[in-house]
């Protein structure tokens, strides 16, 4: 969600309606696939709610139609190239090792916060020690 690419969805799907919706790195698996998250699950058949206010996938042709007609706006959808995946048990092990910071997902993070400040925003909202971590540069060697 916080790694946008400098490519438009129109470059990936040439006959897609003109859109400024962001395209992000989804992960290293199946980088020849396009996925999308959105906040209009009530408009797209076959959408799956992944957390309150955030839906994955759905009827791509209907998405295309609704975006072309201005019903769904660019800020309602985020596109992703590829996805992340784990082997059986791998993610559980990473949680046990405290390799992940788990927090409640707020749809506003995805649809309202700019990708380049997303990580800092989430950590700052947690407060305390996380506020300090939020200020660290991506390259820790710069500290």
Order of alpha helices (4+ residues) and beta strands (2+ residues): alpha-beta-beta-beta-beta-alpha-beta-alpha-alpha-alpha-alpha
